[in-house]
Amino acid sequence: MRQPLDLAPLGNGNVSALVTPVGAVTWMCWPRMDGDPVFCALLDGHEPEGGFTDVVLTRRVQSHQAYRRNTAVLETVLTDSEGNSLRITDHMPRLRRFGRMFRPPMLVRRIEPLHGRPRIRIRIRPRFAWGAETPRVLSGSNHLSFSGAGGAMRVTTDAPLGFLVGETEFALDHPMALIFSQDETVNGSVVRLAREFEEETTDYWQNWVRGLALPYEWQHAVIRAAITLKLCALEDTGGIVAAFTTSIPEAPHTERNWDYRFCWLRDAYFTVMALNRMGATRTMEHYIAYITSAVLEQPGPLRPVYPLVPNEPIHEWKAEALAGFLGHGPVRVGNAAALQVQNDVWGAAVMAAAMMFFDERLPQPGDEALYRRLVPLGEAAEAAALTPDAGIWEYRGKARIHTFSAAMCWAAVDRLGRIARRLGLADEAADWHRRADTLREAILEGAWNAERGSLQEVFGGEGLDAALLLLPEIGLLPPSDPRFVATVEAIERDLMRDGLLLRYSEADDFGVPETAFLVCSFWLVDALEAIGREADARALFERILALRNHVGLLAEDVDPRDGTLWGNFPQSYSQVGLILSAMRLSRSWEEGFWRGW
């Protein structure tokens, strides 16, 4: 079954794009992954007239799409009714040049005939200013320039420019290339340069994957998730987006649609943790630099979400020129969650930085100077732990004391105690641990509901929250604790829908949630394994894997009834959940190898 989110991501750590199964680029922000979507058709109704580039094969009857093995290089094969076929190879260059990483805002597209003489039209229809502006088109000797008040983009190509401008059908009898870049000259042969970039980018990704520590089982799924997480990190600043997109709703006919092209401290912590466990430490190092050199330099308390360049605006507004994903508007730019109080961010920042003090692979591990910069975060976490906030699910209409937020504040205090002990600061370590113990007792007392026999989402409340499944991962209590076991069982009873997990079941600002939040089901996988129900955990994990789209990726949400993916894509949280659950459940290499023989 084809899904609306059967999309394949491209990226290079600077810019990103999404490609449909027939090779249409319908989403590409420019000239950075949080910029203006020059290709915005994904968010402009059912049959948009612009905001895309594609290759239209006359009488097309079949398409097949897959990534080149262990890379972010995408190949799409189109076949017509007479057996003629062509291949579109897309990538965004990521390679080493002049001793540094070369990752320009650039999409490279090669089109080559495979069988016969397929007849095609090449359409290039960018839009600027969030769909509001159709750019002017100017032809050069071997390029088209698209320019307007909203920006500029150049397509350098060896394809006949007249055919491109007129979108004229022609026979594809030799390979050709298109390089989408900033409005500047591309020197040299377009075909040669496109192949050179493609080969070197292929080498980069395959070498990167070779360095990953993989579980024995589910390796293909984990590799694809890891590459996708790498694409979510803006290498220039170290910030990590929650997803490539904005405004893909969590369910049909709902206004639950938000802009995820920003860096949530919580989501980014889990992303760097997953990549770090696989041995990909550079993303973590860049992210810690993002926190310490940019985020912590800003005045006031930590915010839950920051732009990729932390001093840029993030205010929320609506792009009226776009009709929305499948017509489900509005299209939002920016995110008002930046103004919320979400107390778990203190823990997310400290826990991410704490890895720097304990990972011996790092050339520059955390030192006392970094610890001193983290101390104010621990003190703020202790002060905020038992105060109301919007919670991990960012309720817009109410503030309460959320158990998960309090637990993350405890984690900030606890980790600073561990860091101090690591640095030989015995008196400070003892003080942090004393404060953490006091806070832990208060949290477990406030969150426990004796009548219902489980921990609750908020102090003194009666609702459940899937984030409670993370309490052993945070370290607040062991998975063997009867209170946690009872909470897992209660969450299964109350939040499970058709075998998948909701975040919560109480009505919020937009009503009762309709779709399952995918990472929550992965959290349940981990919790089931931790309490000894490994068979149930493996069954649920396989169920979630079956929901992935045609290239093996997940969005934010899924309709448990029919398996349709919803929500922003590709959702970093979901890929993180896949990686961590696979690593937890997989047989060891020794066990798997010898059984295989």
C-alpha positions in Angstrom: 0.0 0.0 0.0 1.4 3.4 -1.0 1.4 5.9 1.8 1.1 9.7 1.6 4.5 9.7 3.4 6.2 7.3 1.0 9.0 9.8 0.8 12.8 9.4 0.7 15.0 11.9 2.4 18.1 13.5 0.9 20.6 15.6 2.8 24.2 16.5 3.6 24.3 18.2 7.0 23.3 21.5 5.6 20.3 21.2 3.3 17.7 18.5 3.0 14.9 17.4 0.6 12.2 14.7 0.2 11.6 12.7 -3.0 8.4 10.8 -4.0 8.5 7.2 -5.2 8.3 8.5 -8.8 11.3 10.9 -8.4 9.5 14.2 -7.8 11.3 16.5 -5.3 8.3 18.0 -3.4 10.1 19.4 -0.4 13.4 21.2 -0.2 14.2 24.1 2.1 16.8 26.6 0.9 19.6 27.4 1.4 19.5 25.5 4.7 17.2 22.8 6.1 15.2 25.4 8.1 14.9 27.9 5.3 12.3 28.8 2.7 11.0 25.7 1.0 11.7 26.4 -2.7 10.1 23.0 -3.4 6.9 23.1 -1.3 4.4 21.0 -3.2 4.3 18.6 -0.3 2.3 21.2 1.7 0.2 22.6 -1.1 -2.9 20.4 -1.5 -3.5 17.4 -3.7 -2.3 18.5 -7.2 -0.2 21.6 -6.9 0.8 23.5 -10.0 4.2 24.4 -8.6 6.7 23.9 -5.9 8.5 20.8 -7.3 10.8 19.4 -9.8 10.3 16.0 -11.5 10.9 13.9 -14.5 7.7 12.9 -16.3 8.0 9.6 -18.2 5.4 9.3 -21.0 3.1 6.3 -20.4 4.9 5.4 -17.1 3.6 2.1 -15.7 6.1 1.3 -13.0 8.5 2.8 -10.5 11.0 1.5 -8.1 13.0 3.4 -5.6 15.9 2.5 -3.2 19.0 3.9 -1.6 22.4 2.9 -2.9 23.6 0.4 -0.2 24.6 2.1 3.0 24.4 5.7 1.6 22.1 8.7 1.3 22.3 8.4 -2.5 18.8 7.7 -3.9 18.0 5.8 -7.1 14.6 5.9 -8.8 13.9 3.7 -11.8 10.9 4.5 -14.0 9.5 2.2 -16.8 7.0 2.9 -19.5 4.4 0.6 -21.1 6.8 -0.3 -24.0 9.6 -1.4 -21.7 11.7 1.8 -22.0 13.2 2.8 -18.6 15.4 5.4 -17.0 17.2 5.9 -13.7 17.2 9.1 -11.6 20.1 9.3 -9.2 19.8 12.0 -6.5 22.2 13.1 -3.8 23.3 16.1 -1.9 27.1 16.3 -1.9 28.9 15.4 1.3 32.6 14.8 0.7 36.1 16.0 1.7 37.6 18.9 -0.2 40.8 20.8 0.7 41.0 19.2 4.1 37.4 20.0 5.2 33.9 18.7 4.7 32.3 20.0 1.5 28.5 20.1 2.0 27.1 22.9 -0.1 23.4 23.8 -0.5 23.2 21.6 -3.6 21.0 18.9 -5.1 22.6 16.8 -7.8 20.3 14.9 -10.1 21.5 12.5 -12.9 19.1 11.1 -15.4 20.2 8.2 -17.6 18.4 5.8 -20.0 18.5 2.1 -19.0 16.5 0.5 -21.8 15.3 1.9 -25.1 14.6 5.6 -25.7 12.3 6.8 -23.0 10.4 10.0 -23.7 10.4 12.5 -20.9 9.6 16.0 -19.8 11.7 17.7 -17.1 9.7 20.2 -15.0 11.4 22.7 -12.6 8.9 24.8 -10.8 10.3 26.4 -7.6 8.3 28.8 -5.5 9.7 31.3 -3.1 8.4 33.1 0.0 6.5 30.0 1.3 4.7 29.4 -1.9 3.6 33.1 -2.4 6.1 34.0 -5.2 6.7 32.5 -8.7 10.3 33.4 -9.5 11.5 34.9 -12.8 13.3 32.4 -15.1 16.4 33.5 -17.0 18.4 31.3 -19.4 22.2 31.3 -19.6 24.5 29.3 -21.8 24.1 26.2 -19.8 21.9 27.1 -16.8 18.5 28.5 -15.7 18.4 31.1 -13.0 15.3 31.4 -10.8 15.2 34.7 -8.9 12.8 36.9 -7.0 12.4 38.9 -3.8 12.3 35.6 -1.9 15.6 34.3 -3.1 17.6 32.8 -6.0 18.5 29.4 -7.3 20.4 28.2 -10.3 20.1 24.9 -12.2 23.2 24.1 -14.2 22.7 21.3 -16.8 23.7 19.8 -20.1 20.0 19.1 -20.9 18.6 21.3 -23.7 17.5 24.5 -22.0 14.7 25.1 -24.4 13.2 21.8 -23.5 13.4 22.6 -19.8 11.9 26.1 -20.2 9.0 24.8 -22.3 8.7 21.5 -20.4 8.9 19.9 -23.8 8.8 16.1 -24.3 12.0 14.6 -25.8 13.8 11.3 -26.2 16.4 10.5 -23.5 19.2 8.9 -25.5 22.2 9.8 -23.3 22.8 10.5 -19.6 22.4 14.1 -18.5 22.7 16.0 -15.2 21.1 18.8 -13.3 22.9 20.6 -10.5 20.6 22.8 -8.3 22.7 25.3 -6.4 23.0 28.9 -5.3 23.0 31.4 -8.1 26.7 31.2 -8.9 28.7 29.6 -11.7 29.4 25.9 -11.7 32.7 25.3 -13.4 33.6 22.3 -15.6 31.6 19.6 -17.2 28.2 19.2 -15.5 28.1 15.4 -16.1 31.6 14.8 -15.0 31.2 17.0 -11.8 27.8 15.3 -11.0 29.5 11.8 -11.3 32.5 12.9 -9.2 30.3 14.3 -6.4 28.1 11.2 -6.5 31.1 8.8 -6.3 32.8 10.7 -3.5 29.5 11.1 -1.5 28.9 7.4 -1.9 32.4 6.7 -0.5 31.8 9.1 2.4 28.5 7.4 3.5 29.8 3.9 3.1 32.9 4.7 5.2 30.8 6.3 7.8 28.5 3.3 8.1 31.6 1.0 8.3 32.5 2.8 11.6 29.1 2.1 13.3 28.7 -0.4 16.1 25.6 -2.4 14.9 23.4 -4.9 16.6 23.5 -8.4 15.0 19.8 -8.3 14.1 17.9 -5.7 12.0 21.1 -4.2 10.6 19.5 -2.7 7.5 16.8 -1.0 9.5 19.3 0.4 12.0 21.7 1.6 9.3 18.9 3.5 7.5 17.7 5.1 10.7 21.3 6.1 11.6 22.0 7.8 8.3 18.7 9.6 8.6 19.6 10.9 12.1 22.9 12.1 10.7 21.0 14.1 8.1 19.0 15.8 10.8 22.1 17.5 12.2 23.2 20.9 10.9 26.9 20.5 11.0 27.6 24.2 10.8 26.2 25.0 14.3 25.6 21.5 15.8 21.8 22.0 16.1 19.6 19.0 15.3 16.2 19.2 13.8 13.3 17.1 15.1 12.2 16.5 11.4 12.7 17.9 7.9 9.2 19.2 7.6 6.6 21.5 9.1 2.8 21.1 9.3 2.2 17.5 8.4 -0.6 16.9 10.8 -0.6 14.2 13.5 -4.0 12.9 12.1 -6.4 13.9 9.3 -8.6 16.9 9.7 -6.8 18.2 12.8 -4.8 21.4 13.5 -2.2 19.3 15.4 0.5 20.4 12.9 3.7 22.1 13.9 7.0 23.2 12.6 9.7 20.7 13.5 12.7 22.2 11.7 14.2 23.4 15.0 16.3 21.9 17.8 14.4 20.5 20.8 16.9 20.0 23.5 15.0 16.9 24.6 14.8 15.3 21.1 18.4 16.2 20.3 19.6 14.5 23.5 18.1 11.2 22.5 19.5 11.6 19.0 23.1 12.1 20.1 22.6 9.3 22.7 21.6 6.9 19.9 24.4 7.8 17.6 26.9 7.8 20.4 25.9 4.3 21.3 26.7 3.3 17.8 30.1 5.0 17.8 29.2 8.1 15.8 30.5 10.6 18.3 31.1 13.6 16.2 27.4 14.6 16.1 27.4 14.6 19.9 30.6 16.7 20.0 29.1 19.2 17.6 25.8 19.3 19.6 27.6 19.9 22.9 29.4 22.8 21.2 26.0 24.1 20.1 24.7 24.0 23.7 27.8 25.5 25.3 28.8 28.1 22.8 25.4 29.3 21.8 22.5 28.1 23.9 24.1 28.7 27.3 25.3 32.1 26.2 21.8 33.4 25.9 20.2 35.2 28.9 17.3 33.8 30.9 16.2 30.2 31.5 16.6 27.4 29.0 13.9 27.2 26.4 12.6 23.8 25.1 13.4 24.6 21.5 15.9 26.7 19.6 16.5 27.6 16.0 19.5 26.0 14.4 21.3 29.3 14.7 20.2 30.1 18.3 19.8 33.9 18.0 17.4 33.7 15.0 13.7 34.3 15.5 11.3 31.4 16.0 7.9 33.1 16.4 5.0 31.2 14.9 3.0 32.4 11.9 0.9 30.8 9.1 1.9 30.6 5.4 -1.4 31.5 3.8 -0.2 30.7 0.2 0.0 27.0 0.9 -3.1 24.8 1.2 -1.4 22.3 3.5 -0.5 18.6 3.4 -3.3 16.9 1.4 -5.2 20.1 2.0 -4.9 19.9 5.8 -3.9 23.4 6.8 -2.7 25.6 8.2 1.0 25.6 7.3 2.9 26.9 10.3 6.3 28.5 10.3 8.1 28.8 13.6 7.0 27.3 16.8 5.3 28.9 19.8 6.6 26.0 22.0 9.7 28.1 22.3 7.8 30.3 24.8 6.6 27.5 27.0 8.0 26.4 30.3 9.1 22.7 29.9 11.2 21.8 32.9 12.7 18.6 31.4 15.0 20.7 29.3 17.4 21.2 32.2 17.9 17.4 32.4 18.2 17.1 28.6 21.0 19.6 28.4 23.0 18.2 31.3 22.5 14.6 30.3 23.7 15.3 26.8 26.8 17.1 28.1 27.5 14.4 30.7 28.5 12.0 27.9 31.5 14.2 27.3 32.9 13.2 30.7 32.6 9.5 30.4 33.4 8.6 26.8 37.1 7.8 26.5 37.0 7.9 22.7 36.8 11.6 22.6 39.9 13.6 21.9 38.8 16.4 24.2 36.7 15.0 27.1 34.7 17.2 29.5 36.7 19.0 32.1 36.1 21.1 35.2 35.6 24.2 33.1 32.6 22.6 31.3 31.3 21.2 34.7 31.3 24.7 36.1 29.2 25.9 33.2 26.7 23.1 33.9 26.4 23.7 37.6 23.8 26.6 37.2 21.7 24.2 35.1 21.6 21.7 37.9 20.7 24.3 40.4 17.9 25.6 38.1 16.7 22.0 37.6 16.5 21.4 41.4 14.5 24.6 41.8 12.1 23.8 38.9 11.6 20.1 39.5 8.4 20.3 41.6 6.8 23.3 39.8 4.1 23.3 37.0 5.1 23.2 33.4 3.7 22.4 29.9 5.3 18.9 30.0 7.0 16.8 27.3 3.9 16.9 25.2 3.7 20.7 25.2 0.2 21.3 26.4 -0.8 24.7 25.3 -3.7 25.3 27.6 -2.6 24.1 31.1 0.4 23.8 33.4 0.8 21.0 36.0 3.6 19.3 37.8 4.6 16.6 35.3 6.3 13.4 36.6 8.6 13.1 33.6 9.7 16.7 33.8 10.4 16.3 37.5 12.3 13.1 36.8 14.5 14.9 34.2 15.2 17.6 36.6 16.3 14.9 39.1 18.5 13.5 36.3 20.3 16.9 35.9 21.1 16.9 39.6 22.1 13.2 39.7 24.4 13.5 36.6 26.2 16.5 38.0 27.0 14.4 41.1 28.4 11.7 38.8 30.4 14.3 36.9 31.8 15.8 40.1 32.8 12.4 41.3 34.5 11.7 38.0 36.5 14.9 38.3 37.6 14.0 41.9 35.4 16.7 43.5 34.2 14.5 46.3 32.5 17.1 48.5 30.5 18.5 45.6 29.6 15.0 44.4 28.2 14.1 47.9 26.2 17.3 48.0 24.7 16.7 44.5 23.8 13.1 45.4 22.2 14.2 48.7 20.0 16.7 46.8 19.2 14.1 44.2 18.1 11.6 46.8 15.8 14.1 48.4 14.3 15.1 45.1 13.8 11.4 44.0 11.8 10.7 47.2 9.6 13.7 46.6 8.9 12.7 42.9 8.0 9.1 43.6 5.7 10.2 46.4 4.0 12.9 44.4 3.6 10.8 41.3 2.2 7.6 43.0 -1.5 7.1 43.0 -2.3 4.3 45.5 -5.9 4.0 44.4 -4.9 3.3 40.8 -1.8 1.4 41.8 0.6 3.2 39.4 2.6 6.3 38.8 0.7 9.1 37.1 1.4 11.7 34.4 1.1 14.6 36.9 1.3 14.9 40.7 -2.1 14.3 42.2 -3.7 13.4 38.9 -5.2 10.3 37.5 -4.0 10.2 33.9 -1.2 8.1 32.3 1.6 9.3 30.1 3.8 7.0 27.9 6.9 9.0 28.9 6.7 7.3 32.3 8.2 4.3 30.5 11.5 6.2 30.4 12.0 6.4 34.1 14.4 3.4 34.3 16.3 4.8 31.3 16.7 8.0 33.1 17.7 6.1 36.2 15.0 7.3 38.6 14.1 3.7 39.6 15.1 0.3 38.4 12.8 -1.6 36.0 12.4 -4.3 38.7 10.7 -1.9 41.0 7.1 -3.0 41.5 5.9 0.5 41.0 7.4 0.6 37.5 6.1 -2.8 36.6 2.6 -1.8 37.7 2.9 1.4 35.7 3.9 -0.5 32.5 0.9 -2.7 32.9 -1.4 0.3 33.5 -0.1 2.0 30.4 -0.7 -1.1 28.3 -4.3 -1.2 29.5 -5.1 2.5 29.1 -3.0 3.8 26.2 -2.9 0.8 23.8 -4.9 1.1 20.6 -4.9 -1.8 18.1 -1.5 -2.9 19.5 0.2 0.6 19.4 0.6 3.2 22.1 -0.9 6.7 22.4 1.1 9.4 24.2 -1.9 10.0 26.6 -5.6 9.4 26.4 -7.0 12.6 28.1 -8.4 15.4 26.0 -5.9 18.3 25.4 -6.3 21.6 23.7 -7.4 19.9 20.5 -9.4 17.0 21.8 -8.5 13.3 22.4 -5.5 12.1 20.4 -6.4 9.8 17.4 -3.0 8.4 16.3 -0.2 6.5 18.0 3.0 8.4 18.7 5.5 5.9 17.3 8.4 6.5 19.7 6.1 5.6 22.6 5.6 2.1 21.2 9.4 1.8 21.1 9.5 2.9 24.7 7.1 0.2 25.5 9.3 -2.3 23.7 12.2 -1.3 25.9 10.1 -1.4 29.1 8.7 -4.9 28.3 12.2 -6.2 27.7 13.4 -4.6 30.9 10.7 -6.3 33.1 11.4 -9.7 31.5 8.7 -9.9 28.8 11.1 -10.3 25.9 8.8 -12.2 23.6 6.2 -9.5 23.9 8.9 -6.9 23.3 10.1 -8.6 20.1 6.6 -9.0 18.8 5.8 -5.3 19.3 9.1 -4.3 17.7 8.4 -6.4 14.6 5.0 -4.8 14.4 6.4 -1.3 14.4 9.1 -2.3 11.8 6.3 -3.4 9.4 4.9 0.2 9.5 8.0 1.7 7.9 7.6 3.3 4.5 9.1 2.0 1.2 12.6 3.1 2.1 12.5 1.9 5.7 11.7 5.1 7.6 9.1 6.3 10.0 7.1 9.6 10.6 6.0 10.8 14.0 2.6 9.1 14.2 0.6 6.2 12.8 -3.1 5.4 12.6 -3.3 2.1 14.5 -6.3 1.0 12.5 -4.8 1.0 9.0 -1.1 1.7 9.4 -1.1 5.1 7.7 1.8 7.3 8.7 1.1 10.9 9.9 3.1 13.7 11.4 6.4 15.4 10.4 8.9 13.3 8.5 11.4 11.8 8.9 10.9 12.1 12.7 14.2 11.8 14.5 12.5 10.5 17.7 11.1 7.5 15.8 14.4 6.6 14.2 16.0 6.9 17.7 13.5 4.5 19.1 14.1 2.0 16.4 17.9 2.1 17.0 17.7 1.8 20.7 15.1 -0.9 20.8 17.0 -2.9 18.1 20.2 -2.7 20.2 18.4 -3.7 23.3 16.6 -6.7 21.8 19.2 -8.1 19.3 21.0 -11.3 20.0 24.8 -10.8 20.5 27.1 -11.2 17.5 28.6 -14.3 19.1 25.2 -15.9 19.6 23.8 -14.9 16.2 27.0 -15.9 14.3 27.3 -19.3 15.8 23.6 -20.1 15.4 23.9 -19.0 11.8 26.5 -21.6 11.2 
